[in-house]
Amino acid sequence: MVDPTAEALNGRCLLIVEDEYLIATDLARALEERGARVIGPAGSIEGALSMLGAHQQIDGAVLDINLRGERIYPVADALRARGVPFVFVTGYDAWGIPDAYASVPRLEKPVSAPALVRLLR
């Protein structure tokens, strides 16, 4: 059976910020298989901000909220300032996310690739 999301992200440049190697590589592979060009994955806030500075075109981002005890919100703020949409991929419940980010789409780990693709389209 053909995957209906197989080319859903063609031409899109997506940033992945995730500190768990296996999750990061699974996310990158799933997005690349659907046509995206992946930036990263970055495993830290510093790394993610550096990647943001180095790339003019970023069409969307996948952000883990907790990176080795640091919260991702400085990266989320930088993305918002550039008008780049993003989604949180996290183990946190919605009540653990500050009100300023309540409208951000959130997927719980483990992430379903089709659900992620639907949010990033």
C-alpha positions as CSV (number, residue, x, y, z in Angstrom):
1,M,0.0,0.0,0.0
2,V,1.3,3.5,-0.9
3,D,1.8,5.9,2.0
4,P,-0.5,8.9,1.4
5,T,2.0,11.2,3.2
6,A,5.0,10.0,1.1
7,E,5.6,13.3,-0.6
8,A,3.6,15.6,1.8
9,L,6.6,17.7,2.8
10,N,8.4,18.0,-0.6
11,G,10.6,21.0,-0.6
12,R,10.1,22.0,3.0
13,C,13.1,22.8,5.2
14,L,12.4,21.6,8.7
15,L,14.5,22.0,11.9
16,I,14.5,19.2,14.4
17,V,15.5,19.9,18.0
18,E,15.7,16.7,20.1
19,D,18.4,15.6,22.6
20,E,17.6,11.8,22.4
21,Y,19.7,10.4,19.5
22,L,17.4,7.6,18.5
23,I,14.3,9.8,18.6
24,A,16.1,12.5,16.7
25,T,17.2,10.1,13.9
26,D,13.8,8.5,13.7
27,L,12.1,11.9,13.3
28,A,14.7,13.0,10.7
29,R,14.3,9.8,8.7
30,A,10.5,10.0,8.8
31,L,10.5,13.6,7.6
32,E,13.1,13.0,4.9
33,E,11.1,10.0,3.6
34,R,8.3,12.4,3.1
35,G,10.3,14.8,1.0
36,A,11.6,17.3,3.7
37,R,15.1,18.6,3.9
38,V,16.0,18.3,7.6
39,I,18.2,20.8,9.5
40,G,19.8,19.1,12.5
41,P,18.9,17.5,14.6
42,A,20.1,19.9,17.2
43,G,20.5,18.4,20.7
44,S,20.8,21.7,22.6
45,I,19.3,25.2,22.7
46,E,22.6,26.6,21.8
47,G,22.9,24.3,18.8
48,A,19.4,25.0,17.7
49,L,19.9,28.8,17.9
50,S,23.1,28.4,15.9
51,M,21.3,26.5,13.2
52,L,18.6,29.1,13.1
53,G,21.2,31.8,12.5
54,A,22.9,29.8,9.8
55,H,19.8,29.0,7.7
56,Q,17.6,31.6,6.0
57,Q,14.9,29.2,4.9
58,I,13.2,27.2,7.7
59,D,9.6,26.3,6.9
60,G,8.8,24.6,10.3
61,A,10.3,23.0,13.3
62,V,9.9,20.0,15.6
63,L,10.9,20.9,19.2
64,D,11.4,18.7,22.2
65,I,10.5,20.8,25.3
66,N,13.1,19.4,27.6
67,L,16.7,19.3,26.4
68,R,18.9,17.9,29.2
69,G,17.0,19.9,31.8
70,E,16.7,23.1,29.8
71,R,13.4,24.2,28.3
72,I,13.2,24.9,24.6
73,Y,11.4,28.2,24.9
74,P,14.2,30.5,23.7
75,V,14.2,28.6,20.4
76,A,10.4,28.7,20.3
77,D,10.6,32.5,20.8
78,A,13.2,32.9,18.0
79,L,11.1,30.8,15.6
80,R,8.0,32.9,16.5
81,A,10.0,36.1,15.8
82,R,10.8,34.8,12.3
83,G,7.2,33.6,11.7
84,V,8.2,30.0,11.5
85,P,5.6,27.5,12.7
86,F,6.6,24.7,15.1
87,V,5.2,21.7,16.9
88,F,6.2,20.4,20.3
89,V,7.1,16.7,20.6
90,T,7.3,15.9,24.2
91,G,6.5,13.6,27.1
92,Y,4.9,16.6,29.0
93,D,1.2,16.9,29.4
94,A,-0.5,20.1,28.2
95,W,-0.7,21.4,31.7
96,G,3.1,21.5,31.9
97,I,3.4,23.9,29.1
98,P,3.3,27.7,29.8
99,D,0.2,29.6,28.7
100,A,2.3,31.6,26.2
101,Y,2.7,28.3,24.2
102,A,-0.8,26.8,24.9
103,S,-1.8,27.2,21.2
104,V,1.3,25.4,19.9
105,P,0.4,21.9,18.5
106,R,1.8,19.1,20.7
107,L,2.4,15.5,20.1
108,E,3.3,13.1,22.8
109,K,6.2,10.7,22.5
110,P,6.3,8.2,20.9
111,V,5.3,10.2,17.9
112,S,3.3,8.8,15.0
113,A,5.0,9.9,11.7
114,P,1.7,10.4,9.9
115,A,0.3,12.6,12.8
116,L,3.5,14.7,12.7
117,V,3.3,15.1,9.0
118,R,-0.3,16.3,9.2
119,L,0.8,19.0,11.6
120,L,3.7,20.1,9.5
121,R,1.9,20.3,6.2
